Amino acid sequence: MNVNPSSLPIWSYPLILALLGIVLFVGNLSPPLQVVIGVESILYLGYLIFRSVKPALKAWAVAKLLSLFPGHLLLLFAISLLPAPPTALIILWTVIPVASVLYDLLASWSMLRERVRMSILVGLYCIIWADLFVLLERVVALGRGLSGSEEIVVAVIFGVVGTVFLFVGAYRHWRVSKL
């Protein structure tokens, strides 16, 4: 039985739990948000374990997003360290794990035609990465206390870099669907 190529190594599971514990213990999060993040992260970890024992499939997504979860937790940690983290940013972060699992599930779902599946994968890919760029921009702007023209400059820089990144990712998906 082949191990799924997008699964994380077994040693990373304690790392994910440690990062989750740090976020929940040190971050400035309300108890309801801590519960949502904790449950979602545990379910995500369960899905990672499930995928690690499932045989590798022929059709895989263009991007391997499941293994990026430790980095997503670090971003959540940065958001939670803001003096008064906006609830909207935390809720926006919760989209990332759900969309990553949907992306992975859809990549192995062969009941859809290739072009339709790839189009949906492009949409999920763009949602995940656009979400990440927005969160990163807000962390930088709020963390540095930027306002006015400084905040606009940072937003434009993140917008340009994010747009180029999304375009390249969408193009990669489109090229794969043409093959």
Helices and strands as residue ranges (DSSP letters): H 12-26, H 31-53, G 66-68, H 69-80, H 87-107, H 114-144, H 149-178
